[in-house]
């Protein structure tokens, strides 16, 4: 683990086009508040919260959209350096350990990984699942996304899911947190309980 600071990795227009820091988000838009992430509702979007069995803590937000899935996780990050470079290396190792293939490429959101992960199916049949790993280093946060389904290979679906990813708002909060800690996520308030 080197002490050199990894540069932040994000599109140059991130502050204007997202994913947004809470200070950059449009305050009048009707976001769904999930704690560390806010999601702008849109037609055809289905939201799932992924919960860790033992701790009952919400560990990821799953978004089903355009025949695709987008799983996102917001992490605390250092103010001056980025986590995406190091995270890509960890993902590469995990995919290879599972017997998958992974390649790095320059995508619309910056460097991304395209992985082919073996999946055990019913009755011992095995298949492969395509997944795109994307990451954005923001101010004091890092947003990781895993794109599956149509958007892993279909350009139209990919553009729709990338747009969804860029519409997200990360709420880092003022609480001191070690880098790489998951920014806490929560259930959305039910409508009318505000």
Order of alpha helices (4+ residues) and beta strands (2+ residues): alpha-beta-beta-beta-beta-beta-beta-alpha-beta-beta-beta-beta-alpha-beta
